[in-house]
Amino acid sequence: MNDDLKVEGEFRIASGLGLHARPAGRFAAAAARFKCEISVGRSGEWVDARSVLSLLSLAAGPGAVVRVRAVGSDAREAIDALGGMLEESVHDN
């Protein structure tokens, strides 16, 4: 296993509400389940994927494109899971 594995992907936020509080909370909780370091970037700004407030600071609305970067042994799994969450169209009430 390569602990230095670095994987990055670009994803479009499918939710009609963007990455607001509820989905940011779910995203941060999902990111916390992985051992690797995970960052989310938009417009040159990178934040910790485990921090809801940091994710909200990206102001990633519907259709925004973000990059997710993971470094560590489970980086590929993290990118696949978290990227899938961003590209799912979920209806929040």
Backbone bond lengths (Angstrom), bond angles and torsions (degrees), N, CA, C in turn:
res aa  C-N    CA-C-N  psi(-1)  N-CA   C-N-CA  omega(-1)  CA-C   N-CA-C  phi
1 M - - - 1.450 - - 1.527 109.53 -
2 N 1.310 116.84 137.12 1.453 121.49 -178.33 1.527 109.46 -101.63
3 D 1.346 116.27 108.93 1.462 120.30 -179.61 1.526 112.41 -69.21
4 D 1.340 117.31 -17.75 1.455 121.12 -178.37 1.523 112.86 -95.81
5 L 1.320 117.11 11.12 1.463 120.71 -179.75 1.524 109.46 -59.29
6 K 1.342 116.00 127.18 1.469 121.25 178.70 1.521 107.84 -119.48
7 V 1.331 115.98 125.37 1.454 121.68 -179.73 1.527 107.49 -130.26
8 E 1.331 115.48 138.78 1.456 120.00 -179.50 1.517 108.83 -137.43
9 G 1.314 116.32 144.51 1.454 120.91 178.00 1.512 110.86 -143.19
10 E 1.326 115.09 157.30 1.461 121.71 178.39 1.519 108.29 -113.42
11 F 1.333 116.12 132.58 1.451 120.68 -174.08 1.526 110.48 -137.51
12 R 1.326 115.49 145.25 1.468 121.85 176.66 1.531 107.92 -100.30
13 I 1.305 117.07 130.66 1.464 121.96 -179.28 1.521 108.90 -73.19
14 A 1.316 115.79 116.10 1.463 121.46 -174.38 1.523 113.23 -86.46
15 S 1.316 117.33 -25.58 1.461 120.66 -177.50 1.522 110.80 -60.30
16 G 1.312 116.09 134.60 1.452 121.47 178.33 1.514 113.45 -65.46
17 L 1.319 116.93 -12.44 1.462 121.46 179.20 1.523 112.57 -104.31
18 G 1.323 117.06 -4.38 1.456 120.60 -178.91 1.521 111.48 76.49
19 L 1.316 115.11 -163.55 1.471 120.61 -178.45 1.533 108.26 -94.46
20 H 1.344 115.41 69.65 1.465 120.48 179.51 1.528 109.57 -88.09
21 A 1.308 118.56 -168.98 1.469 122.90 -168.25 1.528 114.93 -54.99
22 R 1.321 117.97 -51.41 1.469 119.50 -176.54 1.531 112.66 -63.15
23 P 1.340 118.62 -52.93 1.456 117.32 179.21 1.527 112.94 -66.72
24 A 1.321 117.77 -30.69 1.467 119.77 176.61 1.528 109.87 -64.92
25 G 1.324 116.52 -37.97 1.469 120.74 176.87 1.515 112.10 -64.34
26 R 1.321 116.02 -43.52 1.470 119.97 177.67 1.526 110.81 -64.85
27 F 1.331 116.10 -40.91 1.461 121.00 -179.73 1.530 110.23 -63.69
28 A 1.340 117.21 -46.45 1.468 121.35 -179.91 1.529 111.04 -62.84
29 A 1.331 117.24 -40.37 1.462 120.53 178.36 1.533 110.86 -64.88
30 A 1.323 116.68 -40.02 1.465 120.24 178.17 1.528 110.10 -66.29
31 A 1.329 117.57 -40.96 1.461 121.34 179.44 1.528 111.12 -62.59
32 A 1.328 116.64 -34.59 1.464 121.39 -178.57 1.530 112.50 -66.88
33 R 1.323 117.51 -18.15 1.469 120.27 -179.52 1.528 112.89 -77.95
34 F 1.331 116.98 -11.37 1.459 120.74 -178.89 1.526 110.56 -98.46
35 K 1.332 115.63 150.68 1.465 121.23 179.55 1.527 112.19 -78.60
36 C 1.319 117.03 -29.10 1.467 121.38 -174.19 1.531 111.31 -71.26
37 E 1.346 114.52 163.08 1.459 120.69 173.16 1.516 107.77 -81.06
38 I 1.331 117.24 132.85 1.466 120.86 -176.67 1.522 109.35 -129.32
39 S 1.328 115.23 130.94 1.462 122.14 177.63 1.518 109.08 -127.17
40 V 1.323 114.88 152.10 1.461 121.24 176.18 1.525 107.07 -122.36
41 G 1.331 115.87 133.96 1.451 119.73 -177.46 1.514 112.98 -126.56
42 R 1.331 114.24 147.12 1.466 121.34 175.38 1.517 107.85 -153.85
43 S 1.310 116.59 132.01 1.474 122.56 178.05 1.531 111.79 53.81
44 G 1.325 116.85 39.55 1.459 121.01 176.70 1.510 115.64 83.03
45 E 1.317 118.25 -5.33 1.468 122.14 178.95 1.522 108.92 -100.32
46 W 1.335 116.87 130.82 1.466 122.02 178.57 1.519 109.20 -115.95
47 V 1.352 116.19 136.68 1.467 121.05 179.96 1.523 110.15 -132.64
48 D 1.321 114.86 162.85 1.458 122.24 177.88 1.521 109.41 -71.23
49 A 1.320 117.08 124.67 1.470 122.06 -177.76 1.522 112.60 -68.00
50 R 1.316 118.20 -14.66 1.472 121.34 -179.09 1.529 112.75 -90.37
51 S 1.327 117.34 -1.15 1.460 121.92 -177.18 1.530 110.62 -109.17
52 V 1.318 116.33 113.40 1.464 120.68 -179.77 1.522 110.56 -60.30
53 L 1.331 117.41 -45.79 1.464 119.78 -178.70 1.526 111.52 -62.57
54 S 1.323 117.00 -38.46 1.464 119.93 177.87 1.517 111.01 -65.30
55 L 1.329 116.36 -41.51 1.465 120.08 178.11 1.526 110.65 -62.15
56 L 1.321 116.68 -42.49 1.466 120.30 179.15 1.521 111.55 -63.53
57 S 1.337 117.51 -31.04 1.463 121.02 -179.03 1.532 112.34 -65.40
58 L 1.335 117.60 -17.77 1.455 120.79 177.72 1.529 112.39 -72.62
59 A 1.328 117.10 -17.18 1.474 122.57 -179.45 1.526 110.73 49.31
60 A 1.330 115.56 50.44 1.464 121.73 -177.50 1.522 109.74 -89.20
61 G 1.298 115.97 97.56 1.457 122.07 -179.31 1.518 112.06 -82.93
62 P 1.330 115.91 -175.58 1.464 121.12 179.97 1.526 111.16 -56.33
63 G 1.314 116.80 131.25 1.454 121.87 178.17 1.517 114.92 82.90
64 A 1.331 117.60 -5.10 1.465 120.42 178.87 1.525 109.87 -63.88
65 V 1.304 115.19 147.24 1.466 120.96 177.40 1.518 107.82 -103.46
66 V 1.331 115.90 127.47 1.462 121.51 177.46 1.524 108.96 -125.80
67 R 1.325 115.11 158.20 1.455 121.15 175.02 1.522 107.43 -110.06
68 V 1.319 115.82 141.46 1.459 121.70 176.13 1.521 106.46 -119.61
69 R 1.332 116.02 127.93 1.463 122.31 -178.66 1.525 108.46 -121.70
70 A 1.319 116.06 131.50 1.461 121.34 177.93 1.523 108.80 -129.11
71 V 1.329 115.70 138.36 1.457 121.66 178.71 1.523 108.10 -131.18
72 G 1.330 115.95 118.23 1.454 121.10 179.31 1.510 111.12 148.46
73 S 1.301 115.38 -178.14 1.465 121.47 -172.59 1.525 113.74 -64.66
74 D 1.319 118.01 -29.83 1.473 120.62 -179.17 1.535 112.27 -109.63
75 A 1.331 115.76 28.95 1.466 121.30 -176.58 1.528 112.53 -60.50
76 R 1.311 118.70 -44.53 1.469 121.68 -178.57 1.525 110.42 -60.91
77 E 1.327 117.42 -45.09 1.465 121.20 -179.89 1.524 110.56 -63.37
78 A 1.327 116.11 -39.47 1.461 120.24 -179.84 1.523 111.13 -64.04
79 I 1.324 116.94 -46.59 1.462 120.72 -179.27 1.527 110.65 -62.56
80 D 1.323 116.56 -43.62 1.469 120.01 -179.96 1.527 111.02 -61.32
81 A 1.330 117.06 -46.70 1.464 121.04 -176.91 1.528 111.58 -69.42
82 L 1.320 117.07 -48.07 1.459 120.51 -175.56 1.527 111.72 -72.13
83 G 1.310 116.73 -37.57 1.467 119.81 176.17 1.513 110.90 -62.47
84 G 1.329 116.16 -39.53 1.462 120.62 177.31 1.512 111.83 -61.92
85 M 1.336 116.32 -38.09 1.464 119.82 178.55 1.521 110.70 -63.45
86 L 1.322 117.16 -41.32 1.467 120.43 -178.24 1.524 111.66 -68.25
87 E 1.316 116.33 -34.05 1.461 119.71 -175.73 1.527 113.54 -88.99
88 E 1.348 116.88 -1.81 1.468 120.23 176.19 1.522 108.15 -81.69
89 S 1.313 116.15 137.34 1.447 120.52 174.78 1.521 107.42 -90.23
90 V 1.323 115.96 105.38 1.470 121.38 -176.74 1.531 107.88 -112.83
91 H 1.305 115.66 137.78 1.471 120.52 178.55 1.521 109.17 -99.29
92 D 1.329 116.72 114.32 1.466 122.25 178.25 1.515 109.33 -98.58
93 N 1.306 115.39 140.01 1.465 120.82 176.06 1.503 109.45 -105.84
